[in-house]
Amino acid sequence: MDIDLIFRIAAIGILVSVLNQVLSRSGREEQATMTTLAGLVVVLMMVVQKISDLFQLVKTLFGL
């Protein structure tokens, strides 16, 4: 497993949490929530892509 993936997810998490705090403190809770959801979607897309690669590898390994 790539360590880069873990660093990317951590960087996105830090960026989203900072943006969430800044937006919440300025009274824009709706935009803070949307930022959090956007970060979650980005991370989930990255994880789903890696899971898809894993299934593709298992499929070719067993000749299915």
Phi and psi in radians as a Rosetta constraint file:
Dihedral C 1 N 2 CA 2 C 2 CIRCULARHARMONIC -1.243 0.35
Dihedral N 2 CA 2 C 2 N 3 CIRCULARHARMONIC 2.366 0.35
Dihedral C 2 N 3 CA 3 C 3 CIRCULARHARMONIC -1.301 0.35
Dihedral N 3 CA 3 C 3 N 4 CIRCULARHARMONIC -0.377 0.35
Dihedral C 3 N 4 CA 4 C 4 CIRCULARHARMONIC -1.082 0.35
Dihedral N 4 CA 4 C 4 N 5 CIRCULARHARMONIC -0.645 0.35
Dihedral C 4 N 5 CA 5 C 5 CIRCULARHARMONIC -1.082 0.35
Dihedral N 5 CA 5 C 5 N 6 CIRCULARHARMONIC -0.734 0.35
Dihedral C 5 N 6 CA 6 C 6 CIRCULARHARMONIC -1.139 0.35
Dihedral N 6 CA 6 C 6 N 7 CIRCULARHARMONIC -0.730 0.35
Dihedral C 6 N 7 CA 7 C 7 CIRCULARHARMONIC -1.153 0.35
Dihedral N 7 CA 7 C 7 N 8 CIRCULARHARMONIC -0.661 0.35
Dihedral C 7 N 8 CA 8 C 8 CIRCULARHARMONIC -1.119 0.35
Dihedral N 8 CA 8 C 8 N 9 CIRCULARHARMONIC -0.776 0.35
Dihedral C 8 N 9 CA 9 C 9 CIRCULARHARMONIC -1.120 0.35
Dihedral N 9 CA 9 C 9 N 10 CIRCULARHARMONIC -0.712 0.35
Dihedral C 9 N 10 CA 10 C 10 CIRCULARHARMONIC -1.135 0.35
Dihedral N 10 CA 10 C 10 N 11 CIRCULARHARMONIC -0.722 0.35
Dihedral C 10 N 11 CA 11 C 11 CIRCULARHARMONIC -1.118 0.35
Dihedral N 11 CA 11 C 11 N 12 CIRCULARHARMONIC -0.730 0.35
Dihedral C 11 N 12 CA 12 C 12 CIRCULARHARMONIC -1.116 0.35
Dihedral N 12 CA 12 C 12 N 13 CIRCULARHARMONIC -0.727 0.35
Dihedral C 12 N 13 CA 13 C 13 CIRCULARHARMONIC -1.082 0.35
Dihedral N 13 CA 13 C 13 N 14 CIRCULARHARMONIC -0.754 0.35
Dihedral C 13 N 14 CA 14 C 14 CIRCULARHARMONIC -1.147 0.35
Dihedral N 14 CA 14 C 14 N 15 CIRCULARHARMONIC -0.776 0.35
Dihedral C 14 N 15 CA 15 C 15 CIRCULARHARMONIC -1.090 0.35
Dihedral N 15 CA 15 C 15 N 16 CIRCULARHARMONIC -0.771 0.35
Dihedral C 15 N 16 CA 16 C 16 CIRCULARHARMONIC -1.154 0.35
Dihedral N 16 CA 16 C 16 N 17 CIRCULARHARMONIC -0.693 0.35
Dihedral C 16 N 17 CA 17 C 17 CIRCULARHARMONIC -1.180 0.35
Dihedral N 17 CA 17 C 17 N 18 CIRCULARHARMONIC -0.670 0.35
Dihedral C 17 N 18 CA 18 C 18 CIRCULARHARMONIC -1.142 0.35
Dihedral N 18 CA 18 C 18 N 19 CIRCULARHARMONIC -0.798 0.35
Dihedral C 18 N 19 CA 19 C 19 CIRCULARHARMONIC -1.091 0.35
Dihedral N 19 CA 19 C 19 N 20 CIRCULARHARMONIC -0.678 0.35
Dihedral C 19 N 20 CA 20 C 20 CIRCULARHARMONIC -1.082 0.35
Dihedral N 20 CA 20 C 20 N 21 CIRCULARHARMONIC -0.781 0.35
Dihedral C 20 N 21 CA 21 C 21 CIRCULARHARMONIC -1.132 0.35
Dihedral N 21 CA 21 C 21 N 22 CIRCULARHARMONIC -0.761 0.35
Dihedral C 21 N 22 CA 22 C 22 CIRCULARHARMONIC -1.114 0.35
Dihedral N 22 CA 22 C 22 N 23 CIRCULARHARMONIC -0.787 0.35
Dihedral C 22 N 23 CA 23 C 23 CIRCULARHARMONIC -1.208 0.35
Dihedral N 23 CA 23 C 23 N 24 CIRCULARHARMONIC -0.639 0.35
Dihedral C 23 N 24 CA 24 C 24 CIRCULARHARMONIC -1.173 0.35
Dihedral N 24 CA 24 C 24 N 25 CIRCULARHARMONIC -0.692 0.35
Dihedral C 24 N 25 CA 25 C 25 CIRCULARHARMONIC -1.202 0.35
Dihedral N 25 CA 25 C 25 N 26 CIRCULARHARMONIC -0.469 0.35
Dihedral C 25 N 26 CA 26 C 26 CIRCULARHARMONIC -1.578 0.35
Dihedral N 26 CA 26 C 26 N 27 CIRCULARHARMONIC 0.092 0.35
Dihedral C 26 N 27 CA 27 C 27 CIRCULARHARMONIC 1.494 0.35
Dihedral N 27 CA 27 C 27 N 28 CIRCULARHARMONIC 0.324 0.35
Dihedral C 27 N 28 CA 28 C 28 CIRCULARHARMONIC -1.958 0.35
Dihedral N 28 CA 28 C 28 N 29 CIRCULARHARMONIC 1.176 0.35
Dihedral C 28 N 29 CA 29 C 29 CIRCULARHARMONIC -1.157 0.35
Dihedral N 29 CA 29 C 29 N 30 CIRCULARHARMONIC -0.596 0.35
Dihedral C 29 N 30 CA 30 C 30 CIRCULARHARMONIC -1.137 0.35
Dihedral N 30 CA 30 C 30 N 31 CIRCULARHARMONIC -0.749 0.35
Dihedral C 30 N 31 CA 31 C 31 CIRCULARHARMONIC -1.206 0.35
Dihedral N 31 CA 31 C 31 N 32 CIRCULARHARMONIC -0.571 0.35
Dihedral C 31 N 32 CA 32 C 32 CIRCULARHARMONIC -1.117 0.35
Dihedral N 32 CA 32 C 32 N 33 CIRCULARHARMONIC -0.716 0.35
Dihedral C 32 N 33 CA 33 C 33 CIRCULARHARMONIC -1.150 0.35
Dihedral N 33 CA 33 C 33 N 34 CIRCULARHARMONIC -0.735 0.35
Dihedral C 33 N 34 CA 34 C 34 CIRCULARHARMONIC -1.134 0.35
Dihedral N 34 CA 34 C 34 N 35 CIRCULARHARMONIC -0.642 0.35
Dihedral C 34 N 35 CA 35 C 35 CIRCULARHARMONIC -1.124 0.35
Dihedral N 35 CA 35 C 35 N 36 CIRCULARHARMONIC -0.739 0.35
Dihedral C 35 N 36 CA 36 C 36 CIRCULARHARMONIC -1.103 0.35
Dihedral N 36 CA 36 C 36 N 37 CIRCULARHARMONIC -0.763 0.35
Dihedral C 36 N 37 CA 37 C 37 CIRCULARHARMONIC -1.134 0.35
Dihedral N 37 CA 37 C 37 N 38 CIRCULARHARMONIC -0.679 0.35
Dihedral C 37 N 38 CA 38 C 38 CIRCULARHARMONIC -1.115 0.35
Dihedral N 38 CA 38 C 38 N 39 CIRCULARHARMONIC -0.730 0.35
Dihedral C 38 N 39 CA 39 C 39 CIRCULARHARMONIC -1.101 0.35
Dihedral N 39 CA 39 C 39 N 40 CIRCULARHARMONIC -0.706 0.35
Dihedral C 39 N 40 CA 40 C 40 CIRCULARHARMONIC -1.113 0.35
Dihedral N 40 CA 40 C 40 N 41 CIRCULARHARMONIC -0.728 0.35
Dihedral C 40 N 41 CA 41 C 41 CIRCULARHARMONIC -1.126 0.35
Dihedral N 41 CA 41 C 41 N 42 CIRCULARHARMONIC -0.726 0.35
Dihedral C 41 N 42 CA 42 C 42 CIRCULARHARMONIC -1.085 0.35
Dihedral N 42 CA 42 C 42 N 43 CIRCULARHARMONIC -0.801 0.35
Dihedral C 42 N 43 CA 43 C 43 CIRCULARHARMONIC -1.149 0.35
Dihedral N 43 CA 43 C 43 N 44 CIRCULARHARMONIC -0.726 0.35
Dihedral C 43 N 44 CA 44 C 44 CIRCULARHARMONIC -1.106 0.35
Dihedral N 44 CA 44 C 44 N 45 CIRCULARHARMONIC -0.654 0.35
Dihedral C 44 N 45 CA 45 C 45 CIRCULARHARMONIC -1.123 0.35
Dihedral N 45 CA 45 C 45 N 46 CIRCULARHARMONIC -0.686 0.35
Dihedral C 45 N 46 CA 46 C 46 CIRCULARHARMONIC -1.122 0.35
Dihedral N 46 CA 46 C 46 N 47 CIRCULARHARMONIC -0.750 0.35
Dihedral C 46 N 47 CA 47 C 47 CIRCULARHARMONIC -1.200 0.35
Dihedral N 47 CA 47 C 47 N 48 CIRCULARHARMONIC -0.721 0.35
Dihedral C 47 N 48 CA 48 C 48 CIRCULARHARMONIC -1.097 0.35
Dihedral N 48 CA 48 C 48 N 49 CIRCULARHARMONIC -0.652 0.35
Dihedral C 48 N 49 CA 49 C 49 CIRCULARHARMONIC -1.118 0.35
Dihedral N 49 CA 49 C 49 N 50 CIRCULARHARMONIC -0.735 0.35
Dihedral C 49 N 50 CA 50 C 50 CIRCULARHARMONIC -1.176 0.35
Dihedral N 50 CA 50 C 50 N 51 CIRCULARHARMONIC -0.650 0.35
Dihedral C 50 N 51 CA 51 C 51 CIRCULARHARMONIC -1.155 0.35
Dihedral N 51 CA 51 C 51 N 52 CIRCULARHARMONIC -0.676 0.35
Dihedral C 51 N 52 CA 52 C 52 CIRCULARHARMONIC -1.085 0.35
Dihedral N 52 CA 52 C 52 N 53 CIRCULARHARMONIC -0.729 0.35
Dihedral C 52 N 53 CA 53 C 53 CIRCULARHARMONIC -1.087 0.35
Dihedral N 53 CA 53 C 53 N 54 CIRCULARHARMONIC -0.680 0.35
Dihedral C 53 N 54 CA 54 C 54 CIRCULARHARMONIC -1.113 0.35
Dihedral N 54 CA 54 C 54 N 55 CIRCULARHARMONIC -0.799 0.35
Dihedral C 54 N 55 CA 55 C 55 CIRCULARHARMONIC -1.110 0.35
Dihedral N 55 CA 55 C 55 N 56 CIRCULARHARMONIC -0.653 0.35
Dihedral C 55 N 56 CA 56 C 56 CIRCULARHARMONIC -1.133 0.35
Dihedral N 56 CA 56 C 56 N 57 CIRCULARHARMONIC -0.679 0.35
Dihedral C 56 N 57 CA 57 C 57 CIRCULARHARMONIC -1.156 0.35
Dihedral N 57 CA 57 C 57 N 58 CIRCULARHARMONIC -0.748 0.35
Dihedral C 57 N 58 CA 58 C 58 CIRCULARHARMONIC -1.130 0.35
Dihedral N 58 CA 58 C 58 N 59 CIRCULARHARMONIC -0.685 0.35
Dihedral C 58 N 59 CA 59 C 59 CIRCULARHARMONIC -1.103 0.35
Dihedral N 59 CA 59 C 59 N 60 CIRCULARHARMONIC -0.771 0.35
Dihedral C 59 N 60 CA 60 C 60 CIRCULARHARMONIC -1.270 0.35
Dihedral N 60 CA 60 C 60 N 61 CIRCULARHARMONIC -0.531 0.35
Dihedral C 60 N 61 CA 61 C 61 CIRCULARHARMONIC -1.163 0.35
Dihedral N 61 CA 61 C 61 N 62 CIRCULARHARMONIC -0.738 0.35
Dihedral C 61 N 62 CA 62 C 62 CIRCULARHARMONIC -1.643 0.35
Dihedral N 62 CA 62 C 62 N 63 CIRCULARHARMONIC -0.005 0.35
Dihedral C 62 N 63 CA 63 C 63 CIRCULARHARMONIC 1.185 0.35
Dihedral N 63 CA 63 C 63 N 64 CIRCULARHARMONIC 0.650 0.35
